[in-house]
């Protein structure tokens, strides 16, 4: 089996990540999914679709070993084998919404490691290992409107997504000056009906006054489905102007 497109996606076992992974399963695609759990149904679909799928069970709250493994794995591939190579940093967590004064230190650390440290380390590993490849290289960071508009009781998530936006801007400048530089975008995907939305609707009201806002999103039918959002994101990824704006919103 020969694959000409390589895609790496984190948080691929459920929600938006799972939907993107499923839609990427096409002939000529080699897909590496990084999640805490493997998905046997996804593996079966890959076989049916004629796509190559590899699944790594990693906890991105400890991202250093995962980044090292990714770099070594990429360095072991044939550099001229692919026409395109893409990293999609999708994994993230809202944790337990609450004011910073009420936060648990270990939970804060986990949110920042999964939401910001892991994407930076994986992007660094990907860009370094593929620097000499002929392939068109892209990094897509799944951001959020909360990285651009603050919300109380969401400090770690807001901080992680704002950091994701800004490191994308910095890397875009670096790669623009490099030979065969990668294109990078931090993309807000809209409001999607995922487990994160369930967590926000189920948060303690006294800890998260904006809970009613998320309840209203659901009640008013304003949430996009993971499958619909995934299709929009992958269409954006394929746009010829991808990377012209390193911080973007799918709704623009």
Number of C-alpha atoms within 10 A of each C-alpha: 9 13 17 15 20 20 20 22 24 26 23 28 24 17 18 27 25 23 19 24 24 21 13 21 22 19 18 18 23 25 24 20 27 26 22 16 16 17 16 11 9 19 18 11 15 23 14 12 16 17 21 20 19 14 22 15 14 18 16 26 18 14 19 15 13 21 21 15 14 22 21 14 12 16 15 10 12 9 16 11 15 21 15 16 22 23 22 26 27 21 24 25 17 22 18 20 25 21 15 14 7 10 16 11 9 8 14 17 14 19 23 22 22 22 29 25 22 24 29 22 20 26 25 15 21 26 24 13 19 19 18 13 18 15 21 16 23 24 27 26 26 24 30 23 17 17 20 14 9 14 14 14 21 20 20 25 27 24 19 25 26 22 19 26 25 15 19 26 18 12 21 23 15 12 16 14 10 11 9 15 19 23 23 31 27 27 26 23 20 17 18 21 20 15 14 15 19 13 17 22 20 16 19 14 14 10 15 20 15 18 19 15 12 19 15 13 16 18 10 9 9 14 18 16 15 20 19 13 21 24 16 15 21 14 10 16 20 10 9 8 10 16 22 12 16 22 20 19 18 12 9 5
